[in-house]
């Protein structure tokens, strides 16, 4: 359990995750210093994009912190971190429109988003229980517990994999609408792409780590069963 060949790949993926976190912060900071020619703040861009898609009843609210931006599907609210909400940079507009992309997905019942929402209650429980089952199973050499832990952990991995197309689709929607509605110029699209791609990489790294860990547990379980 503690020393396995898969650990080398997991370590590499973990390094990728750390690098991705630094990259997203660095990219956000860099493009926060570049103002959009339209002069719109993150709030302006989010509000206009919501209104242009008929989502007049979805509010845009500021929240404390950095990179704490998210769309709340339960209360149907776009929440933007203060640096995004108030600033008129490429980073601010990019992040704001990405979150609106999730609201538009919700509006059109984007299948992967619907699946993600339906999975959440199960995954929330499974991800909390899985580590205890796996640890107990390995410590006491109880392969039945390990097997159940793997099933629960698989649900968490599936959730992360489903999250990937949701995030990429939201970014694609944002970029298309930002250009078509004149929020950014064609020259500014390069900066927008860098900000959104850096953010997406963090989700890819997290999913990769979880997937490799799942493969490791399955390999250990299979070898012990044999």
N, C-alpha and C positions, 0 to 999 in steps of 0.2 A: 504493500500500500504506500509506504513512505518513500521508497526509491524505485522508480519505474522508468523504463526507456522513454515513455511519453512525457516524462517530466522535463526533458530537454526541450521538446517542442513547446510545452506549456510555458517554460521559462522564456523562450524566444517570443511567444505571443504576448506574454506579460510585458516584456520589454517594448514590444510594438505598442501596447496599450499606453504605457507611460509616455513614450514618444508622441503618440497621438494626442494625449492630454496637453503636453507642452506645445505641440504644433497648433492646436485649436486656440489656445490662449495667445500664442505669439501671432498667429494670423489675425485673430480678432483685434488685438492691440494695434497691429500694423495698419489694418484697413479702417480702424477707428479714427485714424489721423487724416484720412482722405474723405473730404466732404463730397456728397453727391451734388451734381449740377442742378438738380431739381430743387435742392434746399429743404427737402422733406425730412422730418424726423422719423424715427421708428414708429412713433404713434401715428403720425400723419399717413405714412405708407400703409400701416395696418388698417387704419380706419377707412381709407379710401378703397383699399382692396376688398375689405369686407362689404362695404356699401355697393361697390360695383358688381359684386356677386350676390346681391340681395340679402346679405346677412346684417341688416340694419340693427337687429336686436341682439347681436353679439357684442358685448362691451370689450374695451381694451383697457386693462388696468396695469399700473406700475407695481412692481414688487422689489423688495430689497435684494441686494446681492449682485453678483456678476455671473452671467451665463445661467441664470435661473429661469430663463424664458420657457414658457410652455403653454399649451392649449389644454384647458380643463374641459373634457367632453361631458362631464356630469352637469356642471353649472353653465356650460357653453360660454366660457370666458377666455379671451386671449390675454395672458399675463406676460408682461415684458419687464425685464430687469431695468433698473433706472438708467444705466448707460445706454441701453437700447431705446427706451421709451422717449428720452429727452434729446438725444443727439441726432444730428443729421449726416451721419457718416455712412460709407458703404457697408461697414459691418452692421450698423444699427438697422438700416433698411433691409439688409439681407436676412438677418435673424428674424426681424418682425414679420417679413413676408413669408418666411418659412413656417412660422407658427400659424399664420393665417391659412397656409396651405393645408394644415391639419383641419382647420375649421371647415374648409371647402370639401375636404375628404369626408368629413362628418355629414355635411349637407347632402352629398351625393351618395352616401352609404358605400364608400370605397370598400370593396370586399375584404381586403387585408386589414383595414382599420376595424371593421365590424368584427372580424375574427379575433383580433387582438383584444378588443373590449370584452368579448365573450369569454376569452381565455383568462382574463385577469383574475377573477375571484378564485379560480382553481389554482392558478399559478402562484398567487399570493400565499395560499395555504401550503402548496406543495414545496415551494422554495424554502419555506420556514422549517418544514419537517424533514426534508431530504438530508441535510447535513447530519442531523442527529441519528437518523437511521443508518446512514453510511458509516459513520464513526463507530456506532455501537456494533454494527454488523462485522466490521473489520477487526475491532478489538476482541470481540468474543468469537470470532470465526463463525459467525452465524450468517451463512450465505443467503438464507431466506430474507433476512432483514436487508442485506445488501441489495438483493434483487428488487425489493419494494422501494428502497432508496433510489435505485437507478431509475425506476419508473417515474417516481416523483421528480427527480432531477431532470429527466427527459422533458417533462412538461415545461420546466423553466428554460431549458435550452430551446425548445420549440418556440416559446414566447419571444426569445431574443432573435431567432431567425425570422419570425414573422414581422418583427419590428423593422428589420432592414428595408424591405420594400416600402413600408409605410414612410420611413424617413426619406428615402431616395425619391419617392413619388411626390412628397410634400415639397422637396427642394426643386424638383423639375417643374411643378406647378408654379412655384414662386418665381423662378427665373423667367418662365414664359410670360407670366402676367406682368412682371416688373418691366419687361421690354415693351410688350404690347400696349401697356397703359402709360408708358412714358415716365416711369419712376426713375429709370436709369437709361443711359445712352449705351450704344453698342460697345463703346470703348470701356465703359464701366463694368461691363458684364464679366470681364476677366477677374476683377476683384471680387465680384459676387460669387463667381464659381469657386475661387480659392477659399473664401469663408465657408461656404456651404459644404464643399468637399472635405475640408479639414474637420468639420463637425461630424460628417458622416463616417469618417474613418474611426472615430471613437466607438461608434456602434459596431462596426465591423470587427475591431479588435476585441471588444467585450464578448461578442458572439463566438469568435474564434477560440478564445480561452475556454469558454463554457463547453464548446463542442469537443475540444481536445480532452478536457477533463472527463466528459461523458464517455468518450472512447476509452480512456484509461480505465475507468471503473468497469466498463463492459469487458475489457480484456482481462482484468484481474478476476472478475466474477466468473468468466468462462474458463479460465485456467484452473481456478479452484474447484469448479464443478466437475471438470474432467479428472 
